[in-house]
Amino acid sequence: MKSIGSLGWWMGALALGASMAHAEPGFQSPEAAVPRVVAGATVATGTTSPLVDFRGEPASPEARAMARNAFERADAKGLPFAVVDKKDAKLYIFTADGRLAGAAPALLGLARGDRVAAGVGEMVATGIPAALRTTPAGRYDSQPGPNLKGETVIWVDYDAAFAIHRLRPSPAHERRAERLASPSPDDNRISLGCVVVTGEFFDRVVAPVLGHGAGVVYVLPEPAPAPLALGVSR
């Protein structure tokens, strides 16, 4: 369950996905300069390649590119997979045949960052410092299993205590349910690092797809900060 967090891997994966871009109904892609690929089209290799199906769900270009890399380039190796888009605070779940099973808002780690701190998984019992509560980017081999309380979760990185799980009772001041219901992704940073979704979505979509065996989870890196305007000091 190790991540592949190097910038080079991500750039390469996203470039591969972008090169296979296809326009879905109602979706205006910034990759419009790439020739449109339609279902059943013959690709350059002379073979017919199935395409990932978002089923009309809105998604960022980065999430679409990663899903294409997972399915159309077979990076997920025929397994069901998930894409976590930290920019939009959204989780996408795909079946092994490349069809979107569902998408939903997700709570993410309180701290922004793409790396996991050494030994963070051992800090759960004593308390993970706020600065280390990141949702690390990377490609992970996932497995379902119980946590220490016997609750079934989708383990993304067991050693780092990083999982996809349902919303749990939490201190009222954290307002986790309200954050999930909010239309803005800006207030979804509150978890210890795990990807948290509503119990309804976990039971209806996550568990049926990723809860029966091996899967792959892709966590997109943090969005790049906006460049500073010339002449403006920090």
C-alpha positions in Angstrom: 0.0 0.0 0.0 2.8 2.4 -0.8 2.3 5.7 -2.5 4.0 6.9 -5.7 4.3 10.5 -4.8 7.0 11.8 -7.1 6.2 14.8 -9.2 7.6 13.0 -12.2 5.1 10.1 -11.9 2.1 12.4 -11.5 3.1 14.6 -14.4 3.6 11.5 -16.6 0.3 9.9 -15.5 -1.7 13.1 -16.0 0.0 13.6 -19.4 -1.0 10.2 -20.5 -4.6 10.8 -19.4 -4.7 14.1 -21.1 -3.5 12.6 -24.4 -6.4 10.3 -24.4 -9.0 13.0 -23.6 -12.5 12.7 -25.1 -15.3 15.2 -24.8 -18.4 14.0 -23.0 -21.8 15.6 -23.6 -22.0 19.0 -21.9 -18.3 18.9 -20.8 -16.1 21.6 -22.3 -12.6 20.2 -21.8 -9.5 22.4 -21.8 -7.9 19.6 -23.7 -10.1 20.4 -26.7 -7.0 20.6 -29.0 -6.7 16.8 -28.7 -8.7 15.0 -31.4 -12.0 13.7 -30.0 -12.1 10.0 -29.3 -15.5 8.3 -29.5 -16.6 5.0 -28.0 -15.4 2.1 -30.0 -12.8 4.1 -31.9 -9.7 2.5 -33.2 -6.6 4.0 -31.5 -3.2 4.5 -33.0 -2.1 1.0 -32.1 -4.9 -0.4 -34.3 -6.8 -1.9 -31.3 -10.2 -1.0 -30.0 -9.9 0.5 -26.5 -12.8 1.0 -24.0 -13.1 4.4 -22.4 -13.7 5.4 -18.8 -17.3 6.5 -18.3 -18.0 9.3 -15.9 -21.8 9.0 -16.7 -22.2 12.8 -16.9 -20.7 13.5 -13.5 -18.9 16.9 -13.4 -15.1 16.4 -12.7 -12.0 18.4 -13.0 -9.6 17.8 -15.9 -7.1 16.3 -13.5 -9.6 13.8 -12.1 -10.6 12.9 -15.6 -7.0 12.4 -16.7 -6.2 10.2 -13.8 -9.3 8.0 -14.3 -8.3 7.6 -18.0 -4.8 6.6 -16.9 -6.2 4.1 -14.5 -8.6 2.4 -16.9 -7.7 3.2 -20.5 -4.0 2.8 -19.9 -4.7 -0.2 -17.5 -2.7 1.3 -14.6 -5.4 -0.1 -12.3 -4.7 -3.6 -13.7 -8.4 -4.5 -14.1 -9.3 -3.7 -10.5 -12.0 -1.3 -9.3 -10.5 2.1 -8.4 -11.1 5.4 -6.8 -9.9 9.0 -7.6 -9.6 11.5 -4.7 -9.6 15.1 -6.1 -8.3 17.2 -3.2 -8.9 20.4 -5.1 -12.6 19.8 -5.3 -12.7 17.6 -2.1 -14.5 14.9 -4.0 -14.3 11.1 -4.2 -15.0 9.2 -7.4 -15.5 5.4 -7.3 -15.2 3.3 -10.5 -16.0 -0.3 -11.1 -13.4 -2.6 -12.8 -15.1 -2.0 -16.2 -14.3 1.8 -16.0 -17.9 2.9 -15.1 -18.5 5.5 -12.4 -20.3 3.9 -9.6 -20.8 7.2 -7.8 -19.2 10.4 -6.6 -19.5 12.4 -3.5 -18.0 15.2 -1.4 -15.3 14.1 1.0 -13.6 15.4 4.1 -9.8 15.5 3.9 -6.9 16.1 6.1 -6.8 19.3 8.1 -3.3 20.2 6.9 -2.4 20.7 3.2 0.4 18.6 1.9 1.1 15.6 -0.3 3.5 13.6 2.0 2.8 11.5 5.0 5.0 12.1 8.0 7.1 9.2 9.3 5.4 7.3 12.1 2.2 9.1 11.8 0.2 5.9 11.9 1.5 5.3 15.4 0.3 8.7 16.6 -3.4 8.0 16.2 -3.9 6.8 19.8 -2.0 9.7 21.3 -3.1 12.4 18.8 -1.7 13.4 15.5 -0.3 17.0 15.5 -2.4 19.3 13.4 0.5 20.1 11.0 0.8 16.4 10.2 -2.8 15.7 9.4 -2.3 15.5 5.6 -4.1 13.4 3.0 -1.0 12.1 1.1 -1.0 12.0 -2.7 -0.1 8.9 -4.6 -1.2 5.6 -6.1 -2.2 3.1 -3.5 -3.2 -0.6 -3.5 -6.3 -0.7 -1.3 -7.8 -3.5 0.8 -10.9 -3.6 2.9 -10.5 -4.5 6.6 -11.4 -3.6 10.1 -10.0 -0.7 12.1 -9.1 -1.0 15.8 -12.8 -0.6 16.7 -13.9 -3.3 14.4 -15.4 -0.9 11.8 -15.0 -1.9 8.2 -12.9 0.7 6.3 -11.0 0.8 3.0 -7.4 0.7 3.9 -5.4 3.0 1.6 -2.1 2.9 3.6 -2.5 0.7 6.7 0.9 1.7 8.2 0.0 5.3 8.0 -3.6 4.7 9.3 -4.9 6.2 6.0 -8.3 5.0 5.0 -11.6 5.8 3.3 -14.3 5.5 5.8 -17.8 6.7 6.8 -18.6 9.8 8.8 -18.3 9.1 12.5 -19.5 10.9 15.6 -17.1 13.8 16.3 -16.9 16.9 18.5 -19.7 19.3 17.7 -17.4 22.2 17.0 -15.8 20.3 14.0 -19.2 20.4 12.2 -18.2 17.5 10.0 -21.7 16.7 8.7 -22.3 20.4 7.9 -18.9 20.6 6.0 -19.9 17.6 3.9 -23.2 19.2 3.1 -21.7 22.5 2.2 -21.5 23.3 -1.6 -18.0 24.6 -1.2 -14.9 22.4 -1.0 -13.0 25.0 1.0 -14.3 23.9 4.4 -13.8 20.2 3.9 -10.3 20.1 5.5 -10.9 18.7 9.0 -10.0 15.0 9.2 -6.8 13.4 10.6 -5.9 12.6 7.0 -8.4 10.0 6.0 -11.0 10.4 3.2 -14.4 10.7 5.0 -17.8 10.3 3.2 -21.3 10.1 4.5 -22.4 6.7 5.8 -25.1 6.5 3.0 -22.5 6.9 0.3 -20.0 4.5 1.9 -22.7 1.8 2.3 -24.3 2.3 -1.2 -21.1 2.9 -3.3 -17.8 2.5 -1.6 -18.3 -0.8 0.2 -20.0 -2.6 -2.7 -17.1 -1.6 -5.1 -14.0 -1.5 -3.0 -15.1 -3.5 0.0 -14.8 -7.0 -1.4 -11.1 -7.2 -2.3 -8.2 -5.5 -3.9 -8.6 -2.1 -5.5 -6.5 1.0 -6.4 -6.9 4.5 -5.0 -5.4 7.5 -6.7 -5.1 10.7 -4.5 -4.4 13.7 -6.6 -1.8 16.2 -5.3 -2.7 19.6 -3.9 -3.5 22.2 -6.4 -0.5 24.5 -7.3 -0.7 27.9 -5.5 -1.7 30.8 -7.7 1.3 32.8 -8.9 2.0 36.1 -7.1 1.3 39.2 -9.1 4.4 41.1 -10.2 5.2 43.9 -7.8 3.2 42.4 -4.9 5.2 41.5 -1.9 4.3 38.7 0.5 
